[in-house]
Amino acid sequence: MRNALTRAETMLRAACGERLRTSFPMVPLTTFRIGGPAALYLEPESDRDLAAVSEAVRETAIDVVVIGKGSNVLVSDLGFDGLVLRLGRRFRWTGRDGDRLTGGGAMPLPALSGVALSHGLAGLEFAVAIPASLGGAVKMNAGAHGLSLADVVERVDVYLLQEGRVAPIPAAAAGFSYRRTTLPQGAVVTGATLRLVRGDRAEIRSLMDDAREWRRRTQPLAEPNCGSVFKNPEGDHAARLIEAAGGKGTWVGGAAISGKHANFIVAGEGACATDVVTLIRRVQDLVEARFGIHLEPEVRFVGDFDLAPR
Ligand SMILES: Cc1cc2nc3c(=O)[nH]c(=O)nc-3n(C[C@H](O)[C@H](O)[C@H](O)COP(=O)(O)OP(=O)(O)OC[C@H]3O[C@@H](n4cnc5c(N)ncnc54)[C@H](O)[C@@H]3O)c2cc1C
């Protein structure tokens, strides 16, 4: 692995120069604010950079992971022994064509929702307070208030690292389901086209204000977290099950189940990824023992964990 990483570093250094970083701290890149460093870290600014990444990854077979705003990831305390990619500023753009709004993969979803509002385009109100990048939101099929990206995405643009080429993927072929897509392994979402509808600006603004206000009321936004830790099981809510099983307030080390929302884990002073994973297992056990329901994590795990969640 060391040899492969060194070879990948040499190849990427030749293509991207000092923009390639080593032993790069990931704490500031995630909303949980915990975890170890990335062995290699790059913010690609173009398809050309992605082509260099593709070549290095295919030649050396190093592990690679893409992150967006890091709002749904838990990074191992040991970090990630491979290449972490986060789309750079040049992937932060928007364009409008009639009722269609297109954005780059690094475009923050709240900002994209703001652009929709400024054009009087309705349909993205649900997304205004989801702290995602467009790429991460598409990959996770992020959603709220009964809607998700699947309801508005018309086309996903990806760079296929395994093949070294760009590909447009029609929404129907992206495999959208609850907090999931079936985009190919190694597909970096570089942009997406959304089909919106013309609406009344005041009405759109009011729905967005309501969505923000609902979050402030119901979620522990002042503390580091990763949003909902578990997916909602069919016909129920993870938060209700955790609360009913007595999980609210449970803690391990510096990580605790939020008193405000039982499906949120908040990372307090000194929290580490191992605390979070141990707490995830404890909550899974509690709910399983009480209701016979297995809670599936929604959060994505980056790196190796001694105690992998089931
Ligand atoms: C306070 C808070 C509230 C939240 N509320 C909601 C909510 O209401 N609804 C909801 O669905 N989620 C919610 N989330 C979770 C999170 O915002 C979503 O899952 C979001 O889609 C993650 O986007 P991201 O850009 O941060 O991706 P990351 O968290 O960085 O990554 C998430 C996954 O997507 C992959 N990924 C990221 N970018 C790309 C890319 N460009 N191409 C390919 N793969 C990529 C990563 O590898 C990882 O598997 C919340 C999180 C927080 C912290």
PDBQT file of the ligand as one rigid body, heavy atoms in Angstrom, charges set to zero:
ROOT
HETATM    1  C1  LIG A 401     -27.384  19.499  10.423  1.00  0.00    +0.000 C 
HETATM    2  C2  LIG A 401     -27.580  18.516   9.316  1.00  0.00    +0.000 A 
HETATM    3  C3  LIG A 401     -28.833  18.352   8.765  1.00  0.00    +0.000 A 
HETATM    4  C4  LIG A 401     -29.027  17.410   7.737  1.00  0.00    +0.000 A 
HETATM    5  N1  LIG A 401     -30.272  17.280   7.205  1.00  0.00    +0.000 NA
HETATM    6  C5  LIG A 401     -30.475  16.408   6.191  1.00  0.00    +0.000 A 
HETATM    7  C6  LIG A 401     -31.756  16.275   5.604  1.00  0.00    +0.000 A 
HETATM    8  O1  LIG A 401     -32.713  16.952   5.950  1.00  0.00    +0.000 OA
HETATM    9  N2  LIG A 401     -31.900  15.382   4.610  1.00  0.00    +0.000 N 
HETATM   10  C7  LIG A 401     -30.865  14.623   4.157  1.00  0.00    +0.000 A 
HETATM   11  O2  LIG A 401     -31.066  13.815   3.229  1.00  0.00    +0.000 OA
HETATM   12  N3  LIG A 401     -29.634  14.735   4.700  1.00  0.00    +0.000 NA
HETATM   13  C8  LIG A 401     -29.419  15.605   5.706  1.00  0.00    +0.000 A 
HETATM   14  N4  LIG A 401     -28.180  15.714   6.248  1.00  0.00    +0.000 N 
HETATM   15  C9  LIG A 401     -27.089  14.840   5.788  1.00  0.00    +0.000 C 
HETATM   16  C10 LIG A 401     -26.269  15.382   4.622  1.00  0.00    +0.000 C 
HETATM   17  O3  LIG A 401     -26.406  16.778   4.507  1.00  0.00    +0.000 OA
HETATM   18  C11 LIG A 401     -26.698  14.726   3.294  1.00  0.00    +0.000 C 
HETATM   19  O4  LIG A 401     -26.512  13.324   3.324  1.00  0.00    +0.000 OA
HETATM   20  C12 LIG A 401     -25.929  15.284   2.100  1.00  0.00    +0.000 C 
HETATM   21  O5  LIG A 401     -26.430  14.698   0.940  1.00  0.00    +0.000 OA
HETATM   22  C13 LIG A 401     -24.432  15.051   2.174  1.00  0.00    +0.000 C 
HETATM   23  O6  LIG A 401     -23.845  15.884   1.207  1.00  0.00    +0.000 OA
HETATM   24  P1  LIG A 401     -22.318  16.275   1.286  1.00  0.00    +0.000 P 
HETATM   25  O7  LIG A 401     -21.988  17.119   0.145  1.00  0.00    +0.000 OA
HETATM   26  O8  LIG A 401     -21.997  16.837   2.633  1.00  0.00    +0.000 OA
HETATM   27  O9  LIG A 401     -21.643  14.842   1.120  1.00  0.00    +0.000 OA
HETATM   28  P2  LIG A 401     -20.628  14.115   2.094  1.00  0.00    +0.000 P 
HETATM   29  O10 LIG A 401     -21.219  14.019   3.447  1.00  0.00    +0.000 OA
HETATM   30  O11 LIG A 401     -19.301  14.724   1.974  1.00  0.00    +0.000 OA
HETATM   31  O12 LIG A 401     -20.617  12.661   1.437  1.00  0.00    +0.000 OA
HETATM   32  C14 LIG A 401     -21.753  11.836   1.548  1.00  0.00    +0.000 C 
HETATM   33  C15 LIG A 401     -21.616  10.671   0.563  1.00  0.00    +0.000 C 
HETATM   34  O13 LIG A 401     -21.654  11.154  -0.768  1.00  0.00    +0.000 OA
HETATM   35  C16 LIG A 401     -20.438  10.858  -1.453  1.00  0.00    +0.000 C 
HETATM   36  N5  LIG A 401     -20.128  12.055  -2.266  1.00  0.00    +0.000 N 
HETATM   37  C17 LIG A 401     -19.979  13.321  -1.840  1.00  0.00    +0.000 A 
HETATM   38  N6  LIG A 401     -19.752  14.151  -2.878  1.00  0.00    +0.000 NA
HETATM   39  C18 LIG A 401     -19.743  13.373  -3.985  1.00  0.00    +0.000 A 
HETATM   40  C19 LIG A 401     -19.552  13.634  -5.364  1.00  0.00    +0.000 A 
HETATM   41  N7  LIG A 401     -19.323  14.865  -5.843  1.00  0.00    +0.000 N 
HETATM   42  N8  LIG A 401     -19.602  12.600  -6.222  1.00  0.00    +0.000 NA
HETATM   43  C20 LIG A 401     -19.827  11.326  -5.783  1.00  0.00    +0.000 A 
HETATM   44  N9  LIG A 401     -20.013  11.021  -4.493  1.00  0.00    +0.000 NA
HETATM   45  C21 LIG A 401     -19.981  12.029  -3.599  1.00  0.00    +0.000 A 
HETATM   46  C22 LIG A 401     -19.414  10.564  -0.370  1.00  0.00    +0.000 C 
HETATM   47  O14 LIG A 401     -18.416   9.675  -0.823  1.00  0.00    +0.000 OA
HETATM   48  C23 LIG A 401     -20.281   9.929   0.715  1.00  0.00    +0.000 C 
HETATM   49  O15 LIG A 401     -20.525   8.569   0.422  1.00  0.00    +0.000 OA
HETATM   50  C24 LIG A 401     -27.946  16.638   7.270  1.00  0.00    +0.000 A 
HETATM   51  C25 LIG A 401     -26.665  16.828   7.817  1.00  0.00    +0.000 A 
HETATM   52  C26 LIG A 401     -26.486  17.757   8.834  1.00  0.00    +0.000 A 
HETATM   53  C27 LIG A 401     -25.108  17.948   9.401  1.00  0.00    +0.000 C 
ENDROOT
TORSDOF 0
